[in-house]
């Protein structure tokens, strides 16, 4: 098969369940993915959400590493604007020392929550520290590669975590390539082929190879069931006069974000992501088409369905079809 399959899990809290239930479902998904031969399993970071329990990826990564044996495990991704680069370097060095060759460090550039949660996370940061992401990324790479003149990190693992920047623009693609990092293009948040190609090409022009593409996919025994489970996905993006913008799940969430942000000067943009919903055969046919069209050799699949059993069934169906295709 000409492409690898990986998974992104957001710890969805299904109706009638709890945050701990969502984390247990994530761990079950990771263990199943490990058994079925997926390449990576990544966990996201979100804050203050009643729908997502993924607040601390570094802790969840450690837990999953201890309960799997082969699959690479990582963050998709740590939201660096909230933290000191030194501390993230320490955390992932510990993880890489505990599970050599299996740890991925993915960094996200968004806040990952509504403004009230962001202010709480950043309440003790120096002024403007959160916005200086370019410096933070360079510092993180320097700490990981050390030793550093001011201080070192311990333990220093034999195999560093593989580093990735997550983003949806050519600027992010170029930034990742210049750092010498991998790049994951957020096709699961924007299905525009022109912008996707621009980002993929920008990364390859510097790095010499194609990056990973994230997309939304869900498989069920029938196409009708899959489409019914997924529904009509879209992102609502408030864009403020100061240039700030963020992807949100609904217009109500966008208006609440604006209220917390303290601005009524914004416009709403609607983004429709790349969504693959159907049988496992449908999914692989679409992936093969995207691979041929875009030249991508690895897909990270974001499953939008909160129900635990449906998600596990989708993971199983996609993997079993992959084996049939490979054979």
C-alpha positions, 0 to 999 in steps of 0.5 A: 500500500503506498500510504501509511495510516495514523490516527488523531484522537480528541477524546470526544465526550459522547452524550450521556458519558463523562470525561473519564469515559472519554479518556478510557475510549481513547486508550481503547482506541490506541490499544486497538490501533497498536494491534491492527498496525496503524503507524501513529496514534496522536492525542489532541489538546483542548481546554475548557470544552464540555465536548472534549476531555483532551486537556493534557496530551503529555500525560495521556501519551505516557499512559498510552505508551505504557499500554501499547507495544509498537505504535508511535504515540504523540501529541497532535499537538501540544499548544506551545503558546501556553508553556515554556519551551524548556518544560515541553523539552523536558517532558518529551525527553522523559517520554522518549527515554521511557519509550525509545523510538516511539515518541512524537512531539507535535506542536499546535499554534492555536489556543485550543479553547475559548478566551477565558480558558486561554487567559487562565492558562497564560495568567502567569506568563510574561507579557506578549510571551504567548505570541512569540511562537517563532522564538518558542519553536526555535528554543524548543529545538535548541533545548532538545538538541542541547547541551545548552549553555544556560542549562541542560535537560535531563534525562537526555534520551538516546533517540529524540522525539520526532518533531512536527508542526501542525498547521494549515498555511504555507507559512507554517509549512515553510516554518516546519521545513526550516526547523527540520521538522515534519509538517502535518497539513490540517486538511481535517479543518480545510478541504480546499485543494488549492490551499492544501497543494500550496502548503504541501508544495511549500514544505517539499520545496525546502524539506525535499519530501511531502508532509503528512495530511490530516483528514476526517474519515469514518467507516461503517458497514454501510455508506448510509450509516457512515454518512448518518453518523458523521452528519454535515461537518463544517468549521465556523471561523470568526475573523477579528479586525486585529487579524486573530481567527480560530476554527470553531464548531458552530456559529453559537460558539463563534459568537461566544468566542467573540464575547469572551475575546471582547470584540464585536468587530468580526466576520464569520467564515465557513470552512468545509473540511475534507470528510471521507465517510462510507464503507472501508472500501470507500475510504481506501478508494478515496485515500488512494485517489488523494495519494495519487493526486497530492503525492502524500504517503501518510494520512492522519485520520481524525474521527468525528464520531463520539460514540466509543463502539462506532469509533472502534469499529471504524478503526477496525474496518479501515485497518482490515481493508488496508490489509486486503488492499496490501495483499 
